[in-house]
Amino acid sequence: MLPPGVKWLLISNTVLFVLYFFAARTGLGSAFYHFGLVPRAVTHLLAVWQLGTYMFLHDPFGVTHILLNMLMLWMFGTTLENTWGTKRFLQYYFVCGVGAALCVVVLATLFGNAESRTIGASGAIFGLLLAFGVLFPDAQMLFMFIFPLKAKYCVMIYGAIEFLFTLGSTGDGVSHVAHLGGMAFGYFYLRSNVFKFRRWDLTGMFRARYREWKLQRAKKKFQVYLRKHGSGPRRDIH
């Protein structure tokens, strides 16, 4: 059974894809244009909503884009949401997606490609991939859906590929910056939370030790009290 976060992400992405599909084929596709991520619109027109809305739009002229993203959302998102819970899973998903968008905006603005338009959930999806590799490093995955490999190695290889594509500017129409940005924000998010959880665990450990010490101290005081009043355990002297 699908957990609620993954289920509603799948539904919302699919519904919007269908609407965009029919709109694009009836000449109404421009209605969706302002919900894709255009760096210049974010920096000059303050269209900050695009940092989140772009994640729910996919190429209406082909199904490969959304099929791959939704397949990976189901594969990795289900396990992560069952592990974390819905609230933390969705928080992580949107941190990766918005973080990927910020990377696109910054790099596009710096290198003169601010009119480009980015759509798709791939930034958030690559964040899920990284989290799965971190939490379940020895789990078996199919690299490129063909070769069985441990998750930690798959993440390393995918990260290296996206880094090289980002540097190489392949012109393949894929936002490798968003993929890499989603992984980067996911990594820093996980590191910050791991630190917090360790700190909380350490505090809990000291509290538990302190309670144990108080209990032992109370037992000793009670035994001393019983001995002083002649009610202590009988001891034979040899």
C-alpha positions as CSV (number, residue, x, y, z in Angstrom):
1,M,0.0,0.0,0.0
2,L,1.3,3.4,-0.9
3,P,2.0,5.8,2.0
4,P,0.0,9.1,1.7
5,G,2.9,11.4,0.8
6,V,4.0,9.3,-2.2
7,K,0.4,8.6,-3.2
8,W,-0.6,12.3,-3.4
9,L,2.6,13.3,-5.1
10,L,2.0,10.6,-7.8
11,I,-1.6,11.7,-8.2
12,S,-0.9,15.5,-8.4
13,N,2.0,15.0,-10.9
14,T,-0.1,12.7,-13.1
15,V,-3.2,14.9,-13.0
16,L,-1.2,18.0,-14.0
17,F,0.6,16.1,-16.7
18,V,-2.7,15.1,-18.2
19,L,-4.0,18.6,-18.0
20,Y,-0.8,20.0,-19.5
21,F,-0.9,17.3,-22.2
22,F,-4.4,18.3,-23.5
23,A,-3.7,22.0,-23.0
24,A,-0.6,21.8,-25.2
25,R,-2.5,20.0,-28.0
26,T,-5.4,22.5,-28.0
27,G,-3.3,25.6,-28.1
28,L,-3.7,26.4,-24.3
29,G,-0.3,25.3,-23.2
30,S,0.8,28.9,-22.6
31,A,-1.4,28.8,-19.5
32,F,1.2,26.6,-17.8
33,Y,4.2,28.5,-19.0
34,H,4.5,30.8,-15.9
35,F,4.6,27.7,-13.6
36,G,7.8,26.4,-15.0
37,L,11.1,27.6,-13.6
38,V,12.6,30.6,-15.6
39,P,15.5,32.1,-13.7
40,R,15.0,35.6,-15.0
41,A,11.4,35.6,-14.0
42,V,12.4,34.6,-10.4
43,T,15.2,37.2,-10.1
44,H,13.6,40.1,-12.0
45,L,9.8,39.5,-11.7
46,L,9.9,37.9,-8.3
47,A,8.0,34.8,-9.5
48,V,9.2,32.9,-6.5
49,W,6.3,30.4,-6.8
50,Q,8.2,28.9,-9.7
51,L,10.7,27.4,-7.2
52,G,8.0,25.0,-6.2
53,T,5.5,24.7,-9.1
54,Y,8.1,23.6,-11.6
55,M,8.3,20.3,-9.8
56,F,4.8,19.3,-10.8
57,L,5.1,19.9,-14.5
58,H,6.5,17.4,-17.0
59,D,7.1,17.5,-20.7
60,P,3.7,17.2,-22.3
61,F,5.0,16.0,-25.6
62,G,6.4,12.7,-24.2
63,V,5.7,10.3,-21.4
64,T,9.3,9.1,-20.7
65,H,10.0,12.1,-18.5
66,I,7.2,11.7,-16.1
67,L,7.3,7.8,-16.2
68,L,10.9,7.7,-15.0
69,N,10.4,10.3,-12.3
70,M,7.2,8.7,-11.0
71,L,8.9,5.3,-11.1
72,M,11.8,6.5,-9.0
73,L,9.4,8.4,-6.6
74,W,7.6,5.1,-6.0
75,M,10.8,3.0,-5.7
76,F,12.7,5.3,-3.3
77,G,9.9,7.5,-1.8
78,T,7.9,4.6,-0.5
79,T,10.8,3.2,1.6
80,L,11.8,6.6,2.8
81,E,8.3,7.7,3.8
82,N,7.8,4.4,5.7
83,T,11.1,5.0,7.5
84,W,10.7,8.7,8.2
85,G,7.0,9.3,8.3
86,T,5.0,11.5,6.0
87,K,5.8,14.9,7.4
88,R,9.6,14.5,7.3
89,F,9.5,12.8,4.0
90,L,7.6,15.7,2.3
91,Q,9.8,18.2,4.0
92,Y,12.9,16.5,2.6
93,Y,11.3,16.2,-0.9
94,F,10.5,19.9,-1.1
95,V,13.9,20.9,0.4
96,C,15.6,19.0,-2.4
97,G,13.2,20.3,-5.1
98,V,13.4,23.9,-4.1
99,G,17.2,23.6,-3.5
100,A,17.6,22.2,-7.0
101,A,15.6,25.2,-8.4
102,L,17.9,27.7,-6.5
103,C,20.9,26.1,-8.0
104,V,19.4,26.4,-11.5
105,V,18.6,30.1,-10.9
106,V,22.0,31.0,-9.5
107,L,24.0,29.2,-12.2
108,A,21.8,30.3,-15.1
109,T,22.0,33.9,-13.9
110,L,25.8,33.8,-13.5
111,F,26.5,32.1,-16.9
112,G,23.9,34.0,-19.0
113,N,21.2,31.4,-19.6
114,A,18.5,33.0,-17.5
115,E,15.8,32.6,-20.1
116,S,15.9,28.8,-20.0
117,R,12.9,27.0,-18.7
118,T,13.1,24.0,-16.4
119,I,10.3,21.6,-15.5
120,G,10.1,18.3,-13.7
121,A,10.5,16.6,-10.4
122,S,14.0,15.3,-11.1
123,G,15.8,17.5,-8.6
124,A,13.6,16.2,-5.8
125,I,13.9,12.7,-7.2
126,F,17.7,12.7,-7.2
127,G,17.5,13.9,-3.6
128,L,15.4,10.8,-2.8
129,L,18.0,8.7,-4.6
130,L,20.8,10.1,-2.4
131,A,18.8,9.6,0.8
132,F,18.2,6.0,-0.1
133,G,21.9,5.4,-0.7
134,V,22.8,7.1,2.6
135,L,20.1,5.2,4.7
136,F,20.4,1.9,3.0
137,P,23.9,1.8,1.5
138,D,24.1,-2.0,1.1
139,A,20.6,-2.4,-0.5
140,Q,20.7,-3.8,-4.0
141,M,19.7,-1.5,-6.9
142,L,19.6,-1.9,-10.6
143,F,22.0,0.6,-12.0
144,M,20.5,2.0,-15.3
145,F,17.7,-0.6,-14.5
146,I,20.1,-3.3,-15.7
147,F,23.1,-3.9,-13.5
148,P,22.7,-5.0,-9.8
149,L,24.8,-2.8,-7.6
150,K,24.8,-1.6,-4.0
151,A,22.9,1.6,-3.4
152,K,25.9,3.5,-2.1
153,Y,27.8,2.8,-5.3
154,C,24.9,3.7,-7.5
155,V,24.6,7.1,-5.8
156,M,28.3,7.8,-6.2
157,I,28.2,6.9,-9.9
158,Y,25.0,8.9,-10.6
159,G,26.5,11.9,-8.7
160,A,29.7,11.7,-10.7
161,I,27.8,11.5,-14.0
162,E,25.6,14.5,-13.2
163,F,28.7,16.5,-12.2
164,L,30.5,15.7,-15.4
165,F,27.4,16.5,-17.5
166,T,27.0,19.8,-15.6
167,L,30.6,20.8,-16.4
168,G,30.3,19.5,-20.0
169,S,27.1,21.3,-21.0
170,T,25.9,18.4,-23.2
171,G,22.9,20.3,-24.7
172,D,20.7,17.3,-24.3
173,G,17.8,19.3,-22.9
174,V,18.2,17.8,-19.4
175,S,18.9,20.0,-16.4
176,H,21.8,18.2,-14.9
177,V,22.3,21.2,-12.6
178,A,18.9,20.5,-11.0
179,H,19.8,16.8,-10.5
180,L,23.1,17.7,-8.9
181,G,21.5,20.5,-6.9
182,G,18.8,18.2,-5.5
183,M,21.5,15.7,-4.4
184,A,23.6,18.4,-2.8
185,F,20.7,20.0,-0.9
186,G,19.6,16.5,0.2
187,Y,23.1,15.7,1.5
188,F,23.4,18.9,3.5
189,Y,19.9,18.4,4.9
190,L,20.7,14.9,6.0
191,R,23.9,15.9,7.6
192,S,22.3,18.7,9.6
193,N,19.5,16.4,10.8
194,V,21.9,13.5,11.7
195,F,23.9,16.0,13.9
196,K,20.7,17.1,15.6
197,F,19.5,13.5,16.2
198,R,22.9,12.5,17.6
199,R,22.8,15.5,19.9
200,W,19.3,14.6,21.1
201,D,20.3,10.9,21.6
202,L,23.3,12.0,23.7
203,T,21.1,14.2,25.9
204,G,18.7,11.3,26.3
205,M,21.5,9.0,27.2
206,F,22.7,11.3,30.0
207,R,19.2,11.7,31.3
208,A,18.8,7.9,31.4
209,R,22.1,7.5,33.2
210,Y,21.1,10.2,35.7
211,R,17.8,8.5,36.4
212,E,19.6,5.2,36.9
213,W,22.1,6.8,39.3
214,K,19.3,8.4,41.3
215,L,17.5,5.0,41.5
216,Q,20.6,3.2,42.7
217,R,21.2,6.0,45.3
218,A,17.7,5.7,46.6
219,K,18.1,1.9,46.9
220,K,21.3,2.3,49.0
221,K,19.6,4.8,51.3
222,F,16.7,2.5,51.8
223,Q,19.0,-0.4,52.7
224,V,20.9,1.8,55.2
225,Y,17.6,2.8,56.7
226,L,16.5,-0.8,57.1
227,R,19.8,-1.9,58.7
228,K,19.7,1.0,61.2
229,H,16.2,0.1,62.3
230,G,16.9,-3.6,62.6
231,S,14.8,-4.6,59.6
232,G,17.6,-5.3,57.2
233,P,18.3,-8.7,55.8
234,R,19.7,-11.3,58.3
235,R,23.4,-12.1,58.1
236,D,25.1,-15.1,59.6
237,I,28.5,-14.5,61.1
238,H,31.0,-17.3,60.7
